[in-house]
Amino acid sequence: MQVQTTSEEEKGLTVEITGEDYSLAEIVHHELLEEKSVTFAGVLPPHPLIKKLVLKVRAQRVKPEKAFTNSVERAMETTKDLYGSVKKALGGASS
């Protein structure tokens, strides 16, 4: 996975992620929309043959970089909770 960021003014950020599936962007996008300081969060539709995701974020009262990292941290916690619940539901079976 390769991540590149580009700032757009003071309140905007573009994040490009190469080598990952579109579903990853949607998870982060969902968390960004939950962030109160985020005024816009969007995912550009990827080309079907190119694994490159583009997320755009605009925020007020905090830097968009901070809003983005907060959202990624929440996504990680949610994923850990899901993993624990699934593991428990399957009787602790490992993969």
N, C-alpha and C positions, 0 to 999 in steps of 0.2 A: 504494500500500500504506500502510495506517495501522496503527501498533502502539501498544497501550496496555498498561501493566503495573499490576498491583495486588498489593501484598504481603499475604500472609496470615501473620500472626505473624512470627516471626524466620526460620523455616526454610522458609516456603512462598512461592510466587510463581504468579500467574496472568497469562498473556500472551494478549491478544486481538489477532488480526491480521485486518484487514478488507481485502477486495479480492484475496485470493489463493486458490488452489486447495488442496484438502485434502491433496494429495500433498506440498506444502511442509511442512505440519505433521508428516507421517509421517517425512520425512527428518530433521528436527530431533529428533523423538521417538526415532528410532533412535539418534541420537548421544547423547541424554540418557541412555538406558538403558546406554550404554557408560561413562558417567561414574561412577567409583567412589563419589563422595560423594553421588550421587543415590539417595534411598530410594524415591521414587515419581516417575514421569513418565507423564502421560496426555494423550490428546487427546479432547476431547468431540466426539461425532459432530455434524457440522454439519447444519443444515437444508438440504435440497437446493436451495432457491431463494435462500438467503442466503449470500453469500461471506464468512463470518465464522468464523475458526478460534479455538479456545480450547485452550491448552496449560496444564497444571498441573504444577508441579514442587515437590518437597520434597527438601531436602538436609541433610546433616550435615557438620560440619567446615568447610564453606565456605558463603558466602552463596548462595542459590539463583540470584541474578542472575549471579554469577560462573560457576556451573555452566551456566547457560543460554547465556551469551556464549561459553564454551569450546566448547559443543556446536555453536553456529552457526558458529564459526571452523573446527571440524573438518569440518562439512558443506560449507563453502566449499572447503576444501582437497580433499576427496573429489571434489567436482564439477569442480574444475579438473583433477584427475588424470584423471577420466573424459573430459573434453573433450579433453585432450591425447592420450589413448589412442585415442579415436574418430577424431580428426583424423589421427593417424599411420596408423591402420588404413585410412583412406580415401585415403591417399596425399597428405595435406596439402590436400585439397580444402576450399575455403572455402564458406560458406553463401551 
